[in-house]
Amino acid sequence: MVHPMVGPGKKNMSAMCLSRKHAVLSLIFLMLSAAAAQEAPDPAKLALDPATLPPASPKHPYKFQFQAHGGIPPYKYAFTGGVLPPGTTLGADGLLSGTPPARGQFRFTVSVTDSSTPPQSASRLFVLRVVAPLLMEWKKYAHVSGNRVDGSVVVSNGTEDDFDFTFVVLAVAEDGRATAIGYQHFPLKSATDSFEIPFGDTLPRGTYMVHVDAVAEVPPKDAIYRTRLQTKEKLQVMVGP
């Protein structure tokens, strides 16, 4: 069998092609390595972890632990700008704690420094909402229509817990006699906003004040929240026995 002869020109061309492929692959590898280096965070750089703060409730104790990573522990935290909710403080250990007295939204900056020489520092803006855990407001103010008293309210769950929710409406006559004109018992899911609950029933002729009571329980936390609405004026039912 006769094998074809490969001349020196063809050998040189093959070597050049292999060299070019190697150069292209090396360039692609270097580009990918550079991109990965740009995207990967520096583990030695101090950073304050981002967080969505859980809402606080007026007149209820609140705690939240800020966290940092990178740098050299131990870390020292500080409040460096904005407004903290009244009644709360930020400790050097990063624990925000206290009992805010009223509702509101508060924006503030937290800074952290590490123990390196010289020390590194980082800061981040946070927002804390102080909301009523259970909020109830009139939607349709209680009113008389013939021999009925009707109305509706909206309720909101400002916590991260589901409520075991009870709703009772009483029409209280001048002689103290109370008649239920509304009742519901159901789970009120966390973060529910402005859920409408209607009420109403027929009543004998007379003068009434309407009391709307709501009770929300969180059994796993042994927590109970209550709120009440009441008509400002007496309601006159002029029709009926």
C-alpha positions as CSV (number, residue, x, y, z in Angstrom):
1,M,0.0,0.0,0.0
2,V,1.3,3.4,-0.9
3,H,0.7,6.2,1.6
4,P,0.3,9.8,0.4
5,M,3.2,12.0,1.3
6,V,2.4,15.1,3.4
7,G,4.5,18.1,2.3
8,P,6.1,20.6,4.7
9,G,3.6,23.3,3.6
10,K,0.6,21.3,4.7
11,K,2.3,20.5,8.1
12,N,3.0,24.2,8.7
13,M,-0.7,25.1,7.9
14,S,-2.0,22.5,10.3
15,A,0.3,23.8,13.1
16,M,-0.8,27.4,12.4
17,C,-4.5,26.4,12.7
18,L,-3.9,24.6,16.0
19,S,-2.0,27.6,17.3
20,R,-4.8,30.0,16.4
21,K,-7.4,27.7,18.0
22,H,-5.3,27.5,21.1
23,A,-5.0,31.3,21.2
24,V,-8.8,31.8,20.7
25,L,-9.6,29.3,23.5
26,S,-7.1,31.0,25.8
27,L,-8.6,34.4,25.1
28,I,-12.1,33.1,25.8
29,F,-10.9,31.5,29.1
30,L,-9.3,34.8,30.2
31,M,-12.5,36.8,29.4
32,L,-14.7,34.4,31.3
33,S,-12.3,34.4,34.3
34,A,-12.3,38.2,34.3
35,A,-16.1,38.4,34.1
36,A,-16.4,35.9,37.0
37,A,-14.0,37.9,39.1
38,Q,-16.0,41.0,38.5
39,E,-19.3,39.3,39.4
40,A,-18.1,37.4,42.5
41,P,-18.2,39.5,45.7
42,D,-15.0,39.9,47.6
43,P,-15.4,37.7,50.7
44,A,-13.0,39.9,52.7
45,K,-15.1,43.1,52.1
46,L,-17.4,44.1,54.9
47,A,-21.1,44.3,54.0
48,L,-24.3,44.9,56.0
49,D,-26.9,42.3,55.0
50,P,-30.0,43.6,53.3
51,A,-33.2,42.9,55.1
52,T,-36.9,43.7,55.0
53,L,-37.7,44.5,58.6
54,P,-40.8,42.9,60.1
55,P,-43.4,45.4,61.1
56,A,-43.7,46.6,64.7
57,S,-46.8,47.2,66.7
58,P,-47.6,50.1,68.9
59,K,-47.1,49.4,72.7
60,H,-45.7,45.9,71.9
61,P,-42.0,45.0,72.5
62,Y,-40.0,44.7,69.3
63,K,-36.6,43.1,68.5
64,F,-34.6,42.7,65.3
65,Q,-31.0,41.6,64.9
66,F,-29.0,43.2,62.1
67,Q,-26.3,41.0,60.4
68,A,-23.1,41.7,58.6
69,H,-20.5,39.5,56.8
70,G,-17.0,39.8,55.5
71,G,-14.2,41.8,57.2
72,I,-12.9,40.7,60.5
73,P,-15.3,40.2,63.4
74,P,-16.3,41.3,66.0
75,Y,-18.5,44.0,64.4
76,K,-19.8,47.2,66.0
77,Y,-23.1,48.6,64.8
78,A,-24.4,52.2,65.1
79,F,-27.4,54.3,64.1
80,T,-26.0,57.0,61.8
81,G,-28.9,58.8,60.2
82,G,-32.7,59.2,59.8
83,V,-35.2,58.6,62.5
84,L,-35.7,55.5,64.7
85,P,-39.2,54.8,66.1
86,P,-39.6,56.5,69.5
87,G,-39.0,54.1,72.3
88,T,-36.4,52.0,70.3
89,T,-32.6,51.9,70.4
90,L,-29.9,50.2,68.4
91,G,-27.2,48.5,70.4
92,A,-23.6,48.1,69.4
93,D,-24.3,44.4,68.9
94,G,-26.8,45.2,66.1
95,L,-29.9,44.5,68.1
96,L,-32.8,47.0,67.5
97,S,-35.2,46.8,70.4
98,G,-37.8,48.7,72.3
99,T,-41.5,49.5,72.5
100,P,-42.8,52.1,69.9
101,P,-45.7,54.0,71.3
102,A,-47.6,54.8,68.1
103,R,-48.0,54.0,64.4
104,G,-45.7,55.4,61.7
105,Q,-43.1,54.7,59.1
106,F,-39.4,55.3,59.9
107,R,-36.4,55.5,57.6
108,F,-32.9,55.2,59.1
109,T,-29.3,54.3,58.3
110,V,-27.4,51.6,60.1
111,S,-23.6,51.4,59.9
112,V,-21.2,48.6,60.9
113,T,-17.4,48.6,61.4
114,D,-15.2,45.6,61.8
115,S,-12.0,44.9,63.7
116,S,-9.5,45.1,60.9
117,T,-6.6,47.7,60.8
118,P,-7.7,50.1,59.6
119,P,-11.3,49.2,60.2
120,Q,-13.7,48.7,57.3
121,S,-17.2,50.2,57.4
122,A,-20.5,49.7,55.6
123,S,-23.9,51.2,55.9
124,R,-27.4,50.6,54.6
125,L,-30.8,52.3,54.7
126,F,-33.7,50.5,56.3
127,V,-37.5,51.2,56.7
128,L,-39.5,50.1,59.7
129,R,-43.3,50.3,59.7
130,V,-45.1,50.5,63.0
131,V,-48.6,49.4,62.3
132,A,-51.6,48.4,64.4
133,P,-51.6,44.6,64.6
134,L,-55.4,44.7,64.3
135,L,-57.0,47.7,62.7
136,M,-60.8,48.2,62.2
137,E,-62.4,51.2,60.6
138,W,-65.9,52.2,59.4
139,K,-66.7,51.4,55.8
140,K,-70.4,52.2,55.9
141,Y,-71.2,53.9,59.2
142,A,-74.1,52.3,61.1
143,H,-77.4,53.7,60.0
144,V,-81.1,53.2,60.3
145,S,-83.2,52.0,57.4
146,G,-86.8,51.3,58.3
147,N,-86.7,48.8,61.1
148,R,-83.1,47.8,60.4
149,V,-79.7,49.0,61.5
150,D,-77.0,48.2,58.9
151,G,-73.4,49.1,58.3
152,S,-70.0,47.6,57.5
153,V,-66.4,47.9,58.7
154,V,-63.0,47.0,57.2
155,V,-60.4,45.1,59.2
156,S,-56.6,44.7,58.5
157,N,-54.1,42.3,59.9
158,G,-50.8,44.2,60.1
159,T,-48.7,41.3,61.4
160,E,-47.0,38.3,59.9
161,D,-49.3,35.9,61.8
162,D,-52.7,34.5,60.8
163,F,-55.4,35.5,63.3
164,D,-58.2,33.4,64.8
165,F,-60.6,36.3,64.3
166,T,-64.0,36.9,66.0
167,F,-66.3,39.8,65.1
168,V,-69.4,40.8,67.2
169,V,-71.8,43.7,66.7
170,L,-74.3,44.6,69.4
171,A,-77.2,47.2,69.3
172,V,-77.6,48.4,72.9
173,A,-80.9,49.9,73.8
174,E,-81.4,52.6,76.4
175,D,-82.5,50.1,79.0
176,G,-79.3,48.2,78.5
177,R,-80.8,45.3,76.5
178,A,-78.3,44.2,73.8
179,T,-79.2,42.6,70.5
180,A,-76.6,40.9,68.3
181,I,-76.9,42.3,64.7
182,G,-73.6,40.8,63.5
183,Y,-71.3,37.9,64.2
184,Q,-68.5,36.2,62.3
185,H,-65.6,33.9,63.2
186,F,-62.9,33.1,60.6
187,P,-59.1,33.0,60.0
188,L,-57.9,36.5,59.1
189,K,-54.7,35.9,57.1
190,S,-51.5,37.8,57.7
191,A,-51.0,41.1,55.9
192,T,-54.8,41.2,55.0
193,D,-55.6,44.8,54.2
194,S,-59.1,46.4,54.4
195,F,-61.3,43.3,54.4
196,E,-64.9,44.4,54.5
197,I,-67.4,42.8,56.9
198,P,-71.1,43.9,56.7
199,F,-73.6,43.6,59.5
200,G,-77.2,44.4,60.1
201,D,-80.6,43.1,61.3
202,T,-84.1,44.2,62.2
203,L,-84.7,45.8,65.6
204,P,-87.8,46.7,67.7
205,R,-88.7,50.4,67.9
206,G,-86.3,52.2,70.2
207,T,-83.0,54.1,70.6
208,Y,-79.7,52.3,70.2
209,M,-76.0,52.6,70.4
210,V,-74.0,50.2,68.2
211,H,-70.9,48.6,69.5
212,V,-68.5,46.7,67.1
213,D,-65.9,44.5,68.8
214,A,-63.1,42.5,67.1
215,V,-60.8,40.0,68.8
216,A,-57.8,38.5,67.1
217,E,-55.9,35.6,68.7
218,V,-52.5,34.0,67.8
219,P,-52.5,30.8,69.9
220,P,-48.9,29.8,69.1
221,K,-47.7,33.1,70.5
222,D,-50.3,33.4,73.2
223,A,-51.2,36.8,71.8
224,I,-54.6,38.5,71.8
225,Y,-55.5,41.8,70.1
226,R,-58.7,43.7,70.6
227,T,-60.3,46.8,69.0
228,R,-63.7,48.4,69.2
229,L,-65.8,50.9,67.3
230,Q,-68.9,52.7,68.6
231,T,-71.5,55.0,67.1
232,K,-71.1,58.6,68.3
233,E,-74.8,59.3,68.4
234,K,-77.9,57.4,69.3
235,L,-79.8,55.7,66.4
236,Q,-83.6,55.9,66.4
237,V,-85.6,53.0,65.0
238,M,-89.0,54.5,64.4
239,V,-90.7,51.5,62.7
240,G,-91.8,48.3,64.3
241,P,-93.5,47.1,67.5
